[in-house]
Amino acid sequence: MLFLYILVLIPVNIFLFIQIGKLFFDDMDHFWECVKLDLRPDIFSFFKGELGKDWAAEFRLGAFGILCGIIILIEVGIGAVIF
């Protein structure tokens, strides 16, 4: 039964994560640009004059990750109660 629960949650999570991603990012190119800016050290962004853009991208990516993590924690809690 647990296997069925996990099997159902995989496509549901993919759908939910895509919908949440649409709230934060305009398209996939914007998402990957945020990832690129997140991986770039802040000092490089400072010297390029893109520090504000870098911080905004890091915030968007972090908020997206936190919301997706909260969804997974809720699902694990529900699964723990059911099983």
C-alpha positions, 0 to 999 in steps of 0.5 A: 500500500505504501508503494501505491501511495508513493507511485501516486505522489510522483506524478502529483508532485511533478505537477505541483512543482511545475505549477509552483515554478510557474509562479516564480519563473517566467519560463525554463530559461528564467529558471536556469538563469536563476540557477546560474546566478545562484551558483555564481559567487556574489563577489563576481556579481558585485564586480559585474554590477548584477548584485541585486539581480543575483540576490533576487534570483537566489531568493526566488530559487530558495523560496521555490525550494522551500515551498516544494520541501514543505509539500513533501513534508506534508505528504510524508506526515500524511503518509505517516498517519495513514500507514 
